[in-house]
Structures are given as C-alpha cells and as structure tokens.
Amino acid sequence: MKRYLTEFIGTLFLVLTIGLSVLGGSPVAPLAIGVALTAMVYMGGHVSGAHYNPAVSLAMLLGGKFAAKDFIPYVVSQLAGAIAAALLVVAILGRTFAPAPGVGFPALPALLVETAFTFALALVVLNVGATKANAGNSFYGIAIGFTVMAGAFAGGGVSGGAFNPAVGAGPILVQALLGGGTFANLWLYLVGPFVGGALAAAAFRVQERP
C-alpha cells in the first residue's frame, strides 16, 4: 500500500505543478515541472521506484525490472493522483487545463514528440534507476527530472509536453467533465507515451546484453 500511496502523491504534485504553472502563465513552466519531478523522485524513489507515469511502469515491466502484479495498481494510483491534482487546480484557480498540440501542429508531429521524449524518459529511468551498474547512485532524480524538463522545453510547444498517460488522461477527463472539453486529443497521450515506453524497454534489453 505504501508504494501505491507514493505513486499517488508523486503524480499528484507533478500534475499540480503542471496545471498551476501553465494556467499561471509562467515563462519557465518546464523548469518548475522538471524541478518538481526531481523532488518527487527523490521523495519516493526508495519506496515505489518513483514511476509517476504509466508509460514508465510499462517500460519497467517490459524491461524485466517490475512485477506484473503491480502494474495495474500502479497505473490506477498514478491516474488517481493526476485526477486529484486536476481537481485541486480547479479548486485553486477556478479553471481546468489539459494538454493539447500547439497551434498549427497536426496530430503526427505531436505524436512523434510524445513518443520520442517518453522513449528518452523511460530509457533514462531504466538506466539510472534499475541497473546494477548505477545502483545506489545519487543522481537518478536529477537525470529523470532534467529529461522531462528538456522534453517540455523542446517539444512542449508541439505536443503539449505530457510524455505521460496520467498527465494526459487525468486533466483531459476533468476538463471534459467540468470545463466543457473533449476527449479528442486523449489518444495522443496514450499511444505516444506507451509506444515510447515499449521502445525504451526494447532498447534497454539490448543495452543489457553482455
């Protein structure tokens, strides 16, 4: 139970930071998001592994570093944290938010960005947090947070910069129910990240070969 609670809390603060930063118009929202994720990874890494992302959980599962019995409970905890955060944003600011492709960008570029940077994120997590060579290191949180920050700065304007099915699904669900939004973009934040996570697991297995 403590692992699922940790996944809930970590995802909640990640999504809460995203919502408040984006709706608040912060010019350095990607920095705030990367720093928040770094802090949450250090907070929960020793308890749950600090996935906070269903695509990362999938990569860990397919990479042989995560028990299949925990996959669904982790995803449920992550999604619940994202929904709770989106509701908290509404309570604080009175507005909903949800990721969406940037103006002028069609679905394919957005999908490619979501896939590519989720691949990078999941591969970093696998290598810094799930290998004997890097066991006990102190840089894993920074590496993970900086990867998300880089993706948000580089690709956020194209895809919305979710790189995480919970970050996509939770706010989109709340916006659809409370803010008159739609589910039209949801598939981008499911397909892209899950494909990226699966590809990262395949690459990791090649990296691990003797």
N, C-alpha and C positions, 0 to 999 in steps of 0.2 A: 504493500500500500504506500509506503514512503516514497518508492520510486515513481509511482503514478502521481502522487501529490507534487513531487518535484517537477515532473514534466508539465503538470498543470500550471504551477506557479511560474516556471521559466517561460513558458509560451505566453502566459498572460502578460508578463511585463515586457516581453518582446513586442507583442501586438499593441499593447497600450502605448509604448513609446512610439511605434509607427503611427498610430492614429493621432496622438496629440501633436507629434512633430509635423506631420503632413497637414492636418487641418489648421494648425497654428501658423503655417506658412514659414517654418524655419528654413533658412537657406542652407543649413548644414544638417538637414534631417538624416542623410545617410551616416553622418558621423555619430549622431545621437543613437541611431539604431545599432551601429556596429559596436559602440561602447556598451550599450545596454546588453546586447547579446554576449559580449565578452564577460561582463559582470555575472550574468546569469549562468554562463558555462562554468565559471569558477565556483559559483554558488552550488551548483548541482552535479558537477561532473563526477564527484566521488560517490554520489548517491545513485543516480539513474543513468549516468553516461551523458546527460545533458543533450539529448537529441533536439527536443523542442520543434520537431519537424518530421512529419510522416515520411517524407522522401529520404531523410537521413536514416530513419528507422528501417525503411525498406533496404537501403544500401547496406546497413549493418547486418540485416538478416541475410541478404543475398551474398554478402561478403563473408559469411560464416562467423560473425562476431556478435550475434544477437539471437536469443532463443525465440523460436517461432511462437511459443505460447504467450510471449509478452507483446507481440506486435499489435494485436487489436487493442489491448488495454492501453498501450502507449498512444496509439492514434486517437482513441477516444479521449484520453486525458489531454492531449495536445489540442484537439478540436474544441473541447470544453473550455480550455484556457483561452483560446482565441475568441470564442463566442462571449465569454465573460468579459474579456478586455474590450471588445467592440461595444458591448452594452455599457461598460464603465465610461467609455469615451462619450457615448450619448448622454449619460448622466452628468458628465463634467461639462461638455461643450454644447449639448443640445443638438448635435448633428451626427449623422452617420458618415462612414467613409468606406471605401472599398478600392482595391487595386484595379486598374484598367490600363489598357495600352495608351501610349501617348497620342496626342492629336496628330493625325496624319499617318499613323503607323497601322498597317493592316495586321491580320492575325499571325501570318507566318513569321515576320521579324520578331514579334512579341514572343511567339512560341520558341523560337530559336534562342532568344536571350534567356528565357526561363529555363530551358533545357541546359544551356551551356553553363550558366552560373550555378545552377543546382548541382550539375556534374562536378564543378570545381569545389563547391562547398562540401559535398558528400565525400569526395576523394580526400580532401584535406582532413575531414573528421576521421575517416578510416586510418589515415597515415599517422596523424598526430595523437589520436586517442585510442587506437585499437591494435597497435603493433608492439611486439616485444622490444624492438629497437628503440622506440620512443617511450617506453613505459616509465611512468614517474616523472615525466618532463613537466616543466613549469610554464611552457609557452603555448600549450594547447589552446587555452582560451583566447589568447591574442590572435593566433593563427586563424581560428574559426571566425571570430568577430571581424577581423580585417578582411576576410574573404567576402563576407556579406556586405561590408562597407564598400569594398571595391566594386562588387556587383551592382549595388544601389547607385553609386556614383556613375558607373559606366553605362549601365543598361536600364536604370530606373525610368528614364525618360522615354524609353522604347516600350517596355513591357509593363511598367508599374512596379517592378522590382520586388516581387513576392519571394520567389525561389523557395516556396514552402506551401504545400497544400493547405495547411491550417491557416496561414496568413491570408491565403486567398479565400478559402471557404467560409471561415468564421465571419469576417466583416461583410462579405457578399451576402451571406444568409441574413445577418442582422439588418443590412441596408434594404434587402428585398422585403423583409417583414415590417420594418419600421420607417424606412425612408423612401419607399416607392421605387427602389432599384429593381434590377432584373438579374437573372442567373446567366445572362448571355455570355459573359466572359469567364464563367467558372471553369469551363473545360480547359482553358489555357493554363490555369493554376493547379490543375490536377494532372493533365497529360504531360506538360513540360517538365515539372519537377519530378514526377515519378519516373519518367523516361531518363532524366538526368541522373537520378539516384541509381537506377538499374545499370546504366552505362558505367557509372563510377564503381559499382561493385565488380563489374566485369574487368575494368582496368586494374582495380586493386588486386584481384586474384592473379592477374598476370604479373603485377609488381611483386607479389609474394612468392612467386615460383623461384625455386633455388637455381 
